[in-house]
Amino acid sequence: MTTRALSHTGWVTFAGTVALVAGAYNGVSGLSTVTSDYARIEEAQEVLFGINVDAWGWFWLIIGALQLLTGFLLLARNSWGLMLGVSIAGLSALMAVFAIFEWPLWAFSVLTLDLLVIYALLTHGDEFA
């Protein structure tokens, strides 16, 4: 084993895994919203401050794909993964704050994960090439 491999911590692996899981969830959720013709989904427009539900679905589909890419880059210890990971976790944390009054348990859970990912990436950024 090389010295570089021994210096890896579980924190960056945790951040990459969280990005992969969140990306898969957001991608499937966005795809489901875009492809569904379910009347109840249209009622969500009230909660989304009038944003078109299809646009919201496409947004999360794209974010999910970006999170999947970020997860793979983080696990490969690529420096682009570090930048994307911090940016996407920050965006996700901001979105969770906006949703805190509508879905408090979900929002606090997501906010906690986002802050842990940001901590992991900023304190262990020396693991990246």
C-alpha positions in Angstrom: 0.0 0.0 0.0 1.2 3.5 -0.8 1.5 6.2 1.8 -1.2 8.2 0.0 -3.7 5.3 0.4 -3.0 5.1 4.1 -3.8 8.8 4.6 -7.4 8.5 3.4 -10.0 8.9 6.1 -13.6 7.7 6.2 -14.9 11.3 6.2 -14.4 11.8 2.5 -15.7 8.3 1.7 -18.8 9.3 3.9 -19.2 12.5 1.8 -19.0 10.6 -1.4 -21.5 8.0 -0.3 -23.9 10.6 0.9 -23.6 12.3 -2.5 -24.3 9.1 -4.3 -27.4 8.2 -2.2 -28.7 11.8 -2.4 -28.1 11.9 -6.1 -29.9 8.6 -6.7 -32.8 9.8 -4.6 -33.1 13.2 -6.2 -32.7 11.8 -9.7 -35.4 9.2 -9.2 -37.6 11.8 -7.5 -37.2 14.3 -10.3 -37.7 11.6 -13.0 -40.9 10.5 -11.2 -42.2 14.0 -11.1 -41.5 14.7 -14.7 -43.0 11.4 -16.0 -46.0 11.3 -13.7 -49.5 12.4 -14.8 -50.9 12.4 -11.2 -53.3 15.2 -10.3 -52.1 15.3 -6.7 -48.6 16.3 -7.9 -50.0 19.5 -9.4 -51.3 20.4 -5.9 -47.6 20.7 -4.8 -47.4 23.9 -6.9 -48.9 25.7 -3.9 -46.1 24.6 -1.6 -43.5 25.5 -4.3 -44.5 29.1 -4.3 -46.1 28.8 -7.7 -43.1 27.2 -9.5 -44.1 24.9 -12.3 -44.0 21.3 -11.0 -42.4 20.0 -14.2 -39.6 22.6 -14.0 -39.1 21.6 -10.3 -38.8 17.9 -11.4 -36.3 18.7 -14.1 -34.3 20.8 -11.6 -34.0 17.9 -9.2 -33.3 15.4 -12.0 -30.3 17.6 -13.1 -29.2 18.1 -9.4 -29.4 14.3 -8.9 -27.2 13.7 -11.9 -24.7 16.3 -10.7 -24.7 14.7 -7.2 -24.0 11.3 -8.7 -21.1 12.8 -10.6 -19.9 14.5 -7.4 -20.1 11.2 -5.5 -17.9 9.4 -8.0 -15.4 12.3 -8.1 -15.2 12.4 -4.3 -14.6 8.6 -4.0 -11.9 9.0 -6.6 -10.4 11.9 -4.5 -10.7 14.3 -7.5 -10.4 18.0 -6.7 -13.4 18.8 -8.8 -15.4 16.6 -6.4 -14.3 18.7 -3.5 -15.5 21.9 -5.1 -18.8 20.4 -6.4 -19.4 18.6 -3.1 -19.1 21.8 -0.9 -21.2 23.7 -3.4 -24.0 21.2 -3.7 -24.1 20.5 0.0 -24.3 24.2 0.6 -27.2 24.6 -1.9 -28.9 21.6 -0.4 -28.6 23.1 3.1 -30.1 26.3 1.9 -33.0 24.5 0.3 -33.5 22.5 3.6 -33.7 25.8 5.6 -36.5 27.0 3.2 -38.4 23.7 3.8 -38.0 23.6 7.6 -41.5 24.8 8.4 -43.3 22.5 5.9 -41.3 19.3 6.5 -39.2 19.8 9.7 -37.9 16.3 10.3 -36.8 15.9 6.6 -35.3 19.4 6.7 -33.3 18.8 9.9 -32.1 15.5 8.7 -30.9 16.9 5.3 -29.4 19.9 7.0 -27.4 17.6 9.4 -26.1 15.5 6.6 -25.2 18.6 4.5 -23.2 20.1 7.4 -21.4 16.8 8.0 -20.5 16.6 4.3 -19.2 20.2 4.3 -17.2 19.5 7.5 -15.8 16.3 6.0 -14.7 18.0 2.8 -13.3 21.2 4.3 -11.4 19.5 7.1 -10.0 16.6 5.0 -9.5 18.5 1.7 -5.8 17.6 1.8 -6.7 14.1 0.6 -7.5 15.4 -2.9 -4.9 15.5 -5.7 
